[in-house]
Amino acid sequence: MPFFQTMNRNIILASAALLLWLAAPQCHAQTVGIAGKYTCAQVKAHGKVKPCASAQLNLKNDGRFELRGWEGDYVVSGEYVELSDKLVKSKARLEPGFKLVFRYRGKDGMVEVTYERRLSAPGGEALS
């Protein structure tokens, strides 16, 4: 009988470990290649697309960002990039072609701001 008790205990432990592994929350690692300098490409408000003159967004390799004096951390979570500091959080959807799309409700309705990653600096020099 001790053999069967040991075997039952091992089956129960293995089942519990498998259940915990399946139920554990998924951790999203930093997406390779998201870091870089992003320029504001367009703003869409009231269904109209307008050129954008917002400051450049810089996502650094160390998980930090800079945007016109606002500095903090960013995390890639699924198809979103979340920017945050101690007080403010903002979320952008990742879209193909290294685009970040921020959507928020402004005083006149929904606003959509699209940033695109720059692959070269003015004058053709490469960005790292």
C-alpha positions in Angstrom: 0.0 0.0 0.0 2.8 2.6 0.6 3.7 2.5 -3.1 0.2 3.5 -4.1 0.0 6.3 -1.4 3.3 7.7 -2.7 2.1 7.5 -6.3 -1.2 9.3 -5.4 0.6 12.0 -3.5 3.0 12.6 -6.5 0.0 12.7 -8.9 -1.7 15.3 -6.7 1.4 17.4 -6.4 2.0 17.3 -10.2 -1.6 18.2 -10.8 -1.4 21.1 -8.4 1.8 22.4 -10.0 0.2 22.2 -13.4 -2.9 24.0 -12.2 -0.8 26.8 -10.7 1.3 27.2 -13.8 -1.9 27.4 -16.0 -3.6 29.9 -13.7 -0.6 32.2 -13.2 -0.9 35.6 -14.9 1.0 36.0 -18.1 4.0 38.4 -17.9 4.7 40.5 -20.9 8.3 41.1 -21.5 9.6 44.3 -23.0 9.2 44.2 -26.8 12.5 44.1 -28.5 12.9 47.0 -30.9 10.2 49.4 -29.5 12.8 51.9 -28.2 13.5 54.9 -30.5 12.5 58.5 -31.3 8.9 59.0 -32.3 7.5 62.1 -34.1 3.9 63.1 -34.0 2.5 62.3 -37.5 -1.1 63.4 -37.2 -4.0 64.4 -34.9 -7.5 63.3 -35.7 -10.3 65.3 -34.0 -13.9 65.7 -35.1 -13.3 63.2 -37.8 -10.7 65.5 -39.4 -7.0 64.7 -39.8 -4.6 67.6 -39.1 -0.8 67.8 -39.1 0.8 67.5 -35.7 3.4 69.8 -34.1 3.7 68.0 -30.8 7.1 67.3 -29.2 9.1 64.2 -30.0 8.6 61.1 -27.8 11.8 59.3 -26.9 11.4 55.7 -25.7 14.8 54.6 -24.3 16.2 51.1 -24.2 16.1 51.1 -20.3 12.3 51.4 -20.2 12.3 55.1 -19.6 10.7 57.8 -21.8 10.9 61.6 -22.4 8.2 63.8 -23.9 8.6 67.6 -23.6 9.9 67.6 -20.0 7.6 64.7 -18.9 9.8 61.8 -17.9 8.9 58.4 -16.5 8.8 54.7 -17.3 7.1 52.8 -20.1 6.0 49.1 -20.2 4.8 47.1 -23.2 1.7 45.2 -22.2 0.3 43.1 -25.1 -0.6 45.5 -27.9 -0.3 48.6 -25.7 2.5 50.8 -24.4 1.9 52.4 -21.0 3.7 55.6 -20.1 3.7 56.6 -16.5 5.3 58.7 -13.8 4.3 59.0 -10.1 1.1 60.8 -10.9 0.1 60.4 -14.6 -0.5 57.3 -16.8 -1.1 57.2 -20.5 -1.7 54.3 -22.8 -1.0 54.0 -26.6 -2.0 51.2 -28.9 0.9 49.7 -30.9 0.2 49.5 -34.6 2.2 48.0 -37.4 5.1 50.2 -38.8 6.2 51.4 -35.3 3.2 53.6 -34.7 1.8 54.5 -31.3 -1.8 55.8 -31.3 -3.0 57.7 -28.2 -6.8 58.1 -27.9 -8.4 60.3 -25.3 -11.5 62.3 -24.7 -10.8 66.0 -25.1 -13.1 68.9 -24.4 -14.6 68.6 -27.8 -14.8 64.8 -28.1 -12.5 62.0 -29.0 -8.9 62.8 -30.1 -6.5 60.4 -31.7 -2.8 61.3 -31.8 -0.4 59.1 -33.9 3.3 59.0 -33.4 5.6 57.2 -35.8 9.2 56.1 -35.1 11.9 58.0 -37.0 14.3 55.7 -38.7 16.7 58.5 -39.7 17.5 61.9 -38.5 17.1 65.0 -40.8 20.0 64.9 -43.2 19.9 61.1 -43.5 22.0 60.0 -40.5 20.9 56.8 -38.8 19.2 56.8 -35.4 20.1 54.1 -32.9 
